[in-house]
Amino acid sequence: MAGLMATFGRYTHAVVRGVPASLATEALRSCEAEVDLDRARQEHADYVEVVKRRLGLEVVELPADEALPDCVFVEDAAVVCGDTALITRPGAESRRGETEVIKGALKKLGLNIVEMTDERATLDGGDVLFTGQEFFVGLSKRTNQRGAEILADAFKDFAVSTVPVTDGLHLKSFCSMGGPGLILIGSSEHAQKALKIMQQMSDHRYDKLTLPDDLAANCIYMNLPDKGHVLLHSTRDMFPESFKVLEKLKDYLLIPVSNSEKMKVDGALTCCSVLINKKPNI
Ligand code: GLY
């Protein structure tokens, strides 16, 4: 476990998937908003470029599937920790078909595959916050207690606590890790309440950074050789007040990433990749 903590945020590979045209009209969403498909695709291509060229990860790019409008949100289909990949059973029936291709890609990368086959279980990766020391699993419209139990079985080295998600889609719709021991959290009442529960349930102490906008609290933290602390976060245009808070993070390589169109279908930054730290020997 100590080894995993020392490498918190260290990634070598990312799995991403293309944006199908069906995302614009058929992807699940909580609000009606017109999606500009070209822009969604451009924003996604820019995101992949950042991960690949600027950060130097090896990126496995899977093709979009028109029959799976939400397939770009690969995070929901798998939870990877160390060399184990838990293939989830997504809460939305229309998304269950997304897991097969992700499973194949993760298997090819040499990860040990554990599948969530219990038909009573549901779990979306967007509900899973791994802090480096433990897991928090949001119980939401998409993830249930049985899903959390199966996750706990798959990652036995770590404590797993559940947190009610009373508003928004997923746990990580209002929080994410901003570094080792640092939780980024939105300022809404439900986000703050969830944080309090996480703090009460944990044996560890976490620092927090509160952002005015819940969605801006979904960032991607990495710790990369030659780059140090890296944070991919929403742009100033999207969330000017939250941007000002993030700018205060010292010693970080801060990389703003546009995500306006996928956000219209409840897709945040973490949703669009599965990150892996692949040991040279696996
Ligand atoms: N559109 C993302 C989701 O609802 O799962």
Residues whose N, C-alpha, C, O or C-beta is under 5 A from the ligand:
A	BS01	LIG	A27 L28 R29 D70 V265 D266
